[in-house]
């Protein structure tokens, strides 16, 4: 009964501990869902402007401000303002100069304190009833913080319904845009260092053109936004090759698309991506390449994944920055329908990973010699001499009359039967005691 109660008490304690553990896990899960890592996701901010005048029709225009998911301490980053297709109020001829500016943002945690987007470009021919997409505006902001915190961007708070916040000039016609007295929400971008592995994302605004400027193709020059997503190593070691796979995707919101120009090879073409690598003793890697498939002249080109390989020679941090890219048969071609896309020189995100001590791999390993077994000497036979010695112990016992010699007999002390008897008595006493306890326990029950 007592034993049973003890087990019951242990079971109750175990159940209580299990319940407490369950509550702790649930609470930890809830806390994890509301952790800063989840809050670090930065969504694009959409602002509705009321536009009027100029070559574009009067009405609401939704401009999207796209921030990076995070910014690095004391680094620069690029903020983009993207326009939708806007109906025209008059036909546009190709080649007209387009300038856009505005979308003012106040900056907390960076410089300059006030940020204004700008863009330039030229029009394509648009007939009445059609739509035109102004070129994307961009601006660079430098992060003040050297560790942690947030970079906060806030649309101009003092705006009124009559204050122009945005202007789009096409030729000699200017369209002005304002929004009401209610200011849009702010954007809060976490300031954090690059990761030690995993993935990252960067949308790079490339300027693409044909290397042979004598080739006339309506798709070029082009402003193409390409999202680059590298998969960074998590266990990089010194003197061992590390592979970084880069996925490249043309953004659906890109002002222009990456199209196969006239004369571009439908087979045998390649995609070349240059990546700048520094730190931990790495040397500049060659352009990563992969074959292009499904190419059709005049249609969008689908970019394949490419793999960059670097070999760090010391411990520390490797920094990777996306660079220019080329589409064609050679990464260094200077003629033909080869496409070269130039990356911005500032504001690009740094992707980093850590390198720890490794053994490395010798290109020509020296084989380890096989040790020669040492022969075991044959043991010499040992001469053995056998001697028989008979010892007669003294016999002090008394032999009963007319009886056999029994050795020590009763004078040698108590024999084993005494121990057997004592043991039997103890077992019987224990059994009796157990019956008494059982009856008492039953009577109490």
Buried (B, 14 or more C-beta within 10 A) or exposed (E): EEEEEEEEEEEEEEEEEEEEEEEEEEEEEEEEEEEEEEEBEBEEBBBEBBBBBBBBBEEEBEBBBBBBBBBBBEBBBBBBBBBEEBBBBEEBEEEBEBBBBBBBBBBBBBEEEEBBBBBEBEBBEBEEEEEBBBBBBBBBBBBBBEEEBBBBBBBBEEBEEEEBBBBBBBBEBBBBBBBEEEBBEBBBBBBBBBBBBEEBBBBBBBBBBBBBEEBEBEBBBBBBBBBBBBBBBEEBBBBBEBEBBBBBBBBEBBBBBBBBBEEBBEEEBBBBBBBBBBBBBBEEBEBBBBEBEEBEBEEBBBBBBBBBEBBBBEBBBBBBBBBBBBBBBEBEBEEBBBBBBEBBEEBBBBBBBBBEEBEEEEEEEEEEEEEEEEEEEEEEEEEEEEEEEEEEEEEEEEEEEEEEEEEEEEEEEEEEEEEEEEEEEEEEEEEEEEEEEEEEEEEEE
